[in-house]
Amino acid sequence: MNRKISSLFFAFLFVFVSGLAIAQHTSEGEEPAEKIEQKEGFNATKMIMEHIGDSNEWHLWTTKDDNDEEHHVSVPLPVIIKDNEGWHTFLSKSIAHGHEHDGYTLEEGQVVSTKGIQKATLFSIISGKQKANEVFFDLSITKNAASMFLSVIFMAVIFMGMARNYKKSQLPKGAGKLLEPVIVFIRDEVAIPNIGSVKYKRYMPYLLTAFFFIWFNNLFGLIPFFPFGANLTGNIAITAVLAIITLLITLFSANKDYWKHIFMPPVPILLYPIMVPIEIIGIFTKPFALMMRLFANVTAGHIMILAIISLIFIFRSPFLGFASVPLALFVSVLELLVAALQAYIFTVLSALFIGIAVAEHEHDHGHEEHAH
């Protein structure tokens, strides 16, 4: 009931202040929002996509001088390119803001060639649409890649410190006091119920790594200043790799009962031409669902917050801030819950898929008959 009341309150506040803002624009005879956007050059869609997308530089802020000229402050990142002329390595500041270096420049944060060479993509190379000697390969350390390295270093420092403390004493110290209950929860409520008390230990390292990697990066993505703020878990390439790892662990751990269920499902033989393809497709739809669920939920949260804040700049009204800021803050608090929830869901489903693959149905059935 309290949730409904709070939701209605924020909705009413948002609509009320939005109405005041629109009324103010109408009474002052100002132009519609679409014309304002074009006139002032503010593009909400472009701003949102730049914030949630990857980039070859880590943009911090933009200032304007007395002549109304913009000055961008960014952290340069390494650019590593391989083309038919060889390797090119330099910092992104060499090609930022219209500068060119070795035939490359930055456009909207992405490396592009000024010589008309296309960037190589995996699927285009595989399909034959692109030839390796006619494209350039971008192996640069982007904002998401740098954020991933930072999170890995952070996790290594935290958990190596916990391991050293446990060698001295079984009582947790420092970060261990906060993270030990989480680790025990993943073991007792996720791994053992889904995989079994006999085989769960083999998969605990992956389950814990996946959970904390997703959780920490979800939290880091909500911090709006350097070196945080990257939309790492909202990048479909990252979620795809995590899902593929779950798929590979599931397939290589699968026993004969699992494969028997795939190719010899417990249905009449006449239904095999229908059920077997469905079971095979199901092998790949499960990790696909993992990938899309994490990507969509994290990205949607970032877009909601940025879209709400953008309303202030679209309508150019301080009144709208009284609704946009509290609403954006409310969504940000919800995102703290979503950060942990999405990590938990990914870990639970990974454990469930692994548990299905390693379950010994005939063995369990034999135990039941012996008990009777």
C-alpha positions as CSV (number, residue, x, y, z in Angstrom):
1,M,0.0,0.0,0.0
2,N,2.9,2.4,0.9
3,R,4.5,1.7,-2.5
4,K,1.3,2.6,-4.3
5,I,1.0,5.8,-2.3
6,S,4.6,6.8,-3.0
7,S,4.2,6.0,-6.7
8,L,1.1,8.0,-7.0
9,F,2.7,10.9,-5.1
10,F,5.7,11.1,-7.5
11,A,3.4,10.7,-10.5
12,F,1.2,13.5,-9.3
13,L,4.2,15.7,-8.5
14,F,5.7,15.1,-11.9
15,V,2.5,15.8,-13.8
16,F,1.7,18.9,-11.7
17,V,5.1,20.5,-12.1
18,S,5.2,19.6,-15.8
19,G,2.0,21.4,-16.2
20,L,3.4,24.5,-14.5
21,A,6.4,24.3,-16.8
22,I,4.3,24.0,-19.9
23,A,2.0,26.8,-18.7
24,Q,4.9,29.0,-18.1
25,H,6.2,28.5,-21.6
26,T,2.8,29.1,-23.1
27,S,2.2,32.3,-21.0
28,E,5.6,33.7,-22.0
29,G,5.0,33.0,-25.7
30,E,8.0,30.8,-26.0
31,E,8.5,28.3,-28.7
32,P,7.5,24.6,-28.5
33,A,10.0,22.1,-27.0
34,E,10.9,20.7,-30.4
35,K,11.9,24.1,-31.7
36,I,13.8,24.9,-28.5
37,E,15.7,21.7,-28.8
38,Q,16.7,22.5,-32.4
39,K,17.5,26.1,-31.5
40,E,19.7,25.5,-28.5
41,G,21.2,22.4,-29.9
42,F,20.3,20.1,-27.0
43,N,19.5,16.6,-28.2
44,A,18.3,14.4,-25.5
45,T,18.5,11.2,-27.5
46,K,22.1,11.9,-28.5
47,M,23.1,12.8,-24.9
48,I,21.5,9.6,-23.5
49,M,23.1,7.4,-26.1
50,E,26.5,8.9,-25.5
51,H,26.2,8.3,-21.8
52,I,25.1,4.7,-22.1
53,G,27.4,3.8,-25.0
54,D,31.1,3.0,-25.2
55,S,33.7,5.5,-26.1
56,N,37.4,5.8,-26.8
57,E,37.8,8.6,-24.3
58,W,36.5,9.2,-20.8
59,H,34.6,12.5,-21.0
60,L,34.5,14.3,-17.6
61,W,32.8,17.7,-18.2
62,T,32.5,20.5,-20.7
63,T,33.0,24.2,-20.0
64,K,32.4,27.4,-22.0
65,D,34.7,30.5,-22.0
66,D,33.7,34.1,-22.4
67,N,33.5,33.6,-26.2
68,D,31.0,30.8,-25.8
69,E,33.5,28.3,-27.0
70,E,33.3,24.8,-25.5
71,H,36.3,23.2,-23.8
72,H,36.1,19.5,-23.2
73,V,37.9,17.8,-20.3
74,S,38.5,14.1,-20.8
75,V,40.7,11.3,-19.7
76,P,42.6,10.0,-22.8
77,L,42.6,6.2,-23.4
78,P,45.0,4.1,-25.4
79,V,44.0,3.6,-29.1
80,I,45.3,0.4,-30.7
81,I,44.6,0.0,-34.4
82,K,45.7,-2.7,-36.9
83,D,45.2,-2.0,-40.6
84,N,47.0,-2.9,-43.9
85,E,49.7,-0.3,-43.1
86,G,50.6,-2.0,-39.7
87,W,49.9,-1.1,-36.1
88,H,49.0,2.4,-34.8
89,T,49.2,3.1,-31.1
90,F,48.5,6.5,-29.5
91,L,46.3,8.2,-27.0
92,S,42.8,9.3,-27.9
93,K,43.6,12.9,-27.2
94,S,45.6,12.9,-30.4
95,I,42.4,12.4,-32.4
96,A,39.8,14.1,-30.2
97,H,37.8,17.2,-31.1
98,G,38.4,17.1,-34.8
99,H,42.2,16.3,-34.7
100,E,43.6,13.7,-37.0
101,H,46.5,11.3,-36.5
102,D,47.7,8.5,-38.8
103,G,44.5,8.7,-40.8
104,Y,42.1,8.4,-37.9
105,T,39.9,10.7,-35.8
106,L,37.1,10.6,-33.2
107,E,33.5,11.0,-34.1
108,E,31.0,11.0,-31.2
109,G,33.6,9.2,-29.1
110,Q,34.3,6.4,-31.6
111,V,37.4,5.9,-33.8
112,V,36.8,6.3,-37.5
113,S,39.1,6.4,-40.5
114,T,39.6,9.5,-42.5
115,K,40.8,7.4,-45.4
116,G,37.5,5.8,-46.0
117,I,38.4,2.5,-44.4
118,Q,35.6,0.7,-42.5
119,K,35.9,-0.7,-39.0
120,A,36.0,-4.5,-38.9
121,T,33.1,-6.2,-37.2
122,L,33.0,-9.9,-36.3
123,F,29.8,-10.9,-38.2
124,S,30.8,-8.9,-41.3
125,I,34.2,-10.7,-41.4
126,I,32.6,-14.1,-40.9
127,S,29.9,-13.5,-43.5
128,G,32.4,-12.3,-46.0
129,K,30.9,-8.8,-46.3
130,Q,34.3,-7.4,-45.2
131,K,37.8,-8.5,-46.2
132,A,40.6,-8.4,-43.6
133,N,42.9,-6.4,-45.9
134,E,40.3,-3.7,-46.5
135,V,39.3,-2.8,-42.9
136,F,40.9,-1.7,-39.7
137,F,40.8,-3.6,-36.5
138,D,40.1,-1.5,-33.4
139,L,41.7,-3.1,-30.3
140,S,41.6,0.0,-28.3
141,I,41.1,0.2,-24.5
142,T,37.7,1.9,-24.4
143,K,35.8,3.3,-21.5
144,N,34.1,0.0,-20.8
145,A,37.3,-2.0,-21.1
146,A,39.0,0.4,-18.7
147,S,36.1,0.1,-16.3
148,M,36.2,-3.7,-16.5
149,F,39.9,-3.7,-15.6
150,L,39.3,-1.4,-12.7
151,S,36.5,-3.6,-11.4
152,V,38.7,-6.7,-11.7
153,I,41.5,-5.0,-9.8
154,F,39.0,-3.9,-7.2
155,M,37.7,-7.4,-6.8
156,A,41.2,-8.9,-6.7
157,V,42.3,-6.5,-3.9
158,I,39.2,-7.1,-1.9
159,F,39.1,-10.9,-2.1
160,M,42.8,-11.5,-1.9
161,G,42.8,-9.4,1.3
162,M,39.9,-11.5,2.6
163,A,41.9,-14.7,1.8
164,R,44.9,-13.4,3.7
165,N,42.8,-12.6,6.7
166,Y,41.2,-16.0,6.8
167,K,44.6,-17.6,6.9
168,K,45.3,-15.8,10.2
169,S,41.8,-16.1,11.7
170,Q,38.4,-17.6,10.8
171,L,36.8,-14.4,12.0
172,P,36.1,-12.0,9.1
173,K,37.8,-8.6,9.1
174,G,37.2,-5.5,7.1
175,A,35.3,-6.1,3.9
176,G,34.9,-9.7,4.9
177,K,32.3,-8.7,7.6
178,L,30.1,-7.3,4.8
179,L,30.8,-9.9,2.0
180,E,30.9,-13.1,4.0
181,P,27.1,-13.2,4.5
182,V,26.7,-12.7,0.8
183,I,29.1,-15.5,0.0
184,V,27.4,-17.8,2.4
185,F,24.0,-16.8,1.0
186,I,25.1,-17.7,-2.6
187,R,26.4,-21.0,-1.3
188,D,23.4,-22.0,0.8
189,E,20.5,-20.5,-1.1
190,V,21.8,-20.6,-4.7
191,A,24.5,-23.2,-5.4
192,I,23.4,-26.1,-3.1
193,P,19.6,-26.0,-3.8
194,N,20.2,-25.8,-7.6
195,I,23.3,-27.9,-8.1
196,G,23.3,-30.3,-5.1
197,S,25.3,-30.6,-2.0
198,V,27.8,-33.0,-3.7
199,K,28.8,-31.1,-6.8
200,Y,28.2,-27.4,-5.9
201,K,31.8,-26.7,-4.8
202,R,33.1,-27.2,-8.3
203,Y,31.0,-24.3,-9.6
204,M,31.2,-21.9,-6.6
205,P,34.2,-19.9,-8.0
206,Y,32.3,-19.1,-11.2
207,L,29.0,-18.3,-9.5
208,L,30.7,-16.0,-7.0
209,T,32.8,-14.3,-9.7
210,A,29.7,-13.7,-11.9
211,F,27.6,-12.4,-9.0
212,F,30.2,-10.0,-7.6
213,F,31.4,-8.9,-11.1
214,I,27.8,-8.0,-12.1
215,W,26.9,-6.5,-8.7
216,F,30.0,-4.3,-8.4
217,N,29.8,-3.0,-12.0
218,N,26.1,-2.3,-11.6
219,L,26.9,-0.2,-8.6
220,F,29.9,1.5,-10.2
221,G,27.7,2.4,-13.2
222,L,25.4,4.4,-10.9
223,I,28.3,6.6,-9.6
224,P,28.3,9.6,-11.9
225,F,32.0,10.6,-11.7
226,F,35.4,9.3,-12.8
227,P,36.5,6.5,-12.7
228,F,33.0,5.2,-12.4
229,G,29.8,5.8,-14.4
230,A,30.5,3.4,-17.3
231,N,27.6,1.4,-18.5
232,L,29.6,-1.9,-18.5
233,T,26.8,-4.4,-17.6
234,G,24.5,-2.5,-20.0
235,N,26.8,-3.4,-22.9
236,I,25.5,-6.4,-24.7
237,A,29.0,-7.7,-25.5
238,I,29.7,-8.0,-21.8
239,T,26.4,-9.8,-21.0
240,A,26.9,-12.0,-24.1
241,V,30.3,-13.2,-22.9
242,L,28.9,-13.9,-19.4
243,A,26.0,-15.9,-21.0
244,I,28.4,-17.8,-23.3
245,I,30.6,-18.8,-20.3
246,T,27.5,-20.1,-18.5
247,L,26.6,-22.0,-21.7
248,L,30.0,-23.6,-22.0
249,I,30.2,-24.6,-18.4
250,T,26.7,-26.2,-18.8
251,L,27.6,-28.1,-21.9
252,F,31.0,-29.4,-20.8
253,S,29.5,-30.4,-17.4
254,A,26.5,-32.1,-18.8
255,N,26.2,-35.9,-18.1
256,K,24.5,-38.6,-20.2
257,D,21.1,-38.0,-18.6
258,Y,21.1,-34.4,-19.8
259,W,22.0,-35.4,-23.4
260,K,19.6,-38.3,-23.3
261,H,16.8,-35.8,-22.4
262,I,17.8,-33.6,-25.3
263,F,18.0,-36.2,-28.0
264,M,15.7,-38.9,-26.5
265,P,13.0,-36.9,-24.6
266,P,10.4,-38.8,-22.6
267,V,7.7,-38.5,-25.3
268,P,6.4,-40.9,-27.9
269,I,8.8,-41.5,-30.7
270,L,6.5,-39.9,-33.3
271,L,7.0,-36.6,-31.5
272,Y,10.8,-36.7,-31.7
273,P,10.9,-34.7,-35.0
274,I,9.2,-31.9,-33.1
275,M,10.6,-32.2,-29.6
276,V,14.3,-32.8,-30.4
277,P,14.7,-29.5,-32.4
278,I,12.9,-27.7,-29.6
279,E,15.2,-29.1,-27.0
280,I,18.3,-28.2,-29.1
281,I,16.9,-24.6,-29.6
282,G,16.3,-24.5,-25.8
283,I,20.0,-25.0,-25.2
284,F,20.7,-21.6,-26.8
285,T,17.6,-19.7,-25.8
286,K,18.5,-20.0,-22.1
287,P,21.8,-18.1,-22.3
288,F,20.2,-15.7,-24.8
289,A,17.6,-14.9,-22.1
290,L,20.4,-14.4,-19.6
291,M,22.2,-12.0,-21.9
292,M,19.1,-9.9,-22.8
293,R,17.6,-9.8,-19.3
294,L,20.8,-8.3,-17.8
295,F,21.4,-6.0,-20.7
296,A,17.9,-4.7,-21.0
297,N,17.3,-4.1,-17.3
298,V,20.5,-2.3,-16.6
299,T,20.3,-0.1,-19.8
300,A,16.7,0.7,-19.1
301,G,17.5,2.1,-15.7
302,H,20.2,4.4,-17.0
303,I,17.9,5.6,-19.8
304,M,15.1,6.4,-17.3
305,I,17.3,8.5,-15.1
306,L,18.9,10.4,-18.0
307,A,15.5,11.0,-19.7
308,I,14.0,12.4,-16.5
309,I,16.9,14.8,-16.0
310,S,16.8,15.8,-19.7
311,L,13.3,17.2,-19.3
312,I,14.9,20.1,-17.3
313,F,17.0,21.1,-20.3
314,I,14.3,20.5,-22.9
315,F,11.8,22.8,-21.2
316,R,14.4,25.1,-19.7
317,S,12.3,25.6,-16.6
318,P,13.4,25.5,-13.0
319,F,10.0,24.4,-12.0
320,L,10.5,21.1,-13.7
321,G,13.5,20.4,-11.5
322,F,11.2,20.1,-8.5
323,A,9.7,17.0,-10.1
324,S,12.6,15.7,-12.2
325,V,15.2,15.7,-9.5
326,P,13.2,13.8,-6.8
327,L,11.9,11.4,-9.4
328,A,15.4,10.7,-10.8
329,L,16.6,10.3,-7.2
330,F,13.8,7.8,-6.5
331,V,14.7,5.8,-9.7
332,S,18.4,5.9,-8.7
333,V,17.5,4.4,-5.3
334,L,15.5,1.7,-7.1
335,E,18.5,1.0,-9.3
336,L,20.5,0.1,-6.1
337,L,18.1,-2.7,-5.6
338,V,18.1,-3.6,-9.3
339,A,21.9,-3.8,-9.2
340,A,21.9,-6.6,-6.6
341,L,18.7,-8.2,-8.0
342,Q,20.1,-8.6,-11.5
343,A,23.3,-10.1,-10.2
344,Y,21.3,-12.5,-8.1
345,I,19.0,-13.5,-11.0
346,F,21.9,-14.1,-13.3
347,T,23.6,-16.3,-10.7
348,V,20.5,-18.2,-9.8
349,L,19.7,-19.0,-13.4
350,S,23.3,-20.0,-14.2
351,A,23.2,-22.3,-11.2
352,L,19.9,-23.7,-12.3
353,F,21.1,-24.4,-15.8
354,I,24.2,-26.1,-14.5
355,G,22.2,-28.1,-12.0
356,I,19.9,-29.4,-14.7
357,A,23.0,-30.5,-16.7
358,V,24.7,-32.4,-13.9
359,A,21.6,-33.9,-12.3
360,E,21.6,-37.7,-12.3
361,H,18.0,-38.7,-12.7
362,E,18.5,-42.4,-12.9
363,H,20.8,-42.4,-9.9
364,D,18.3,-40.5,-7.8
365,H,15.4,-42.8,-9.0
366,G,17.5,-45.8,-7.9
367,H,17.9,-44.3,-4.4
368,E,14.2,-43.7,-4.1
369,E,13.4,-47.3,-5.0
370,H,16.0,-48.5,-2.5
371,A,14.5,-46.4,0.2
372,H,11.1,-47.9,-0.5
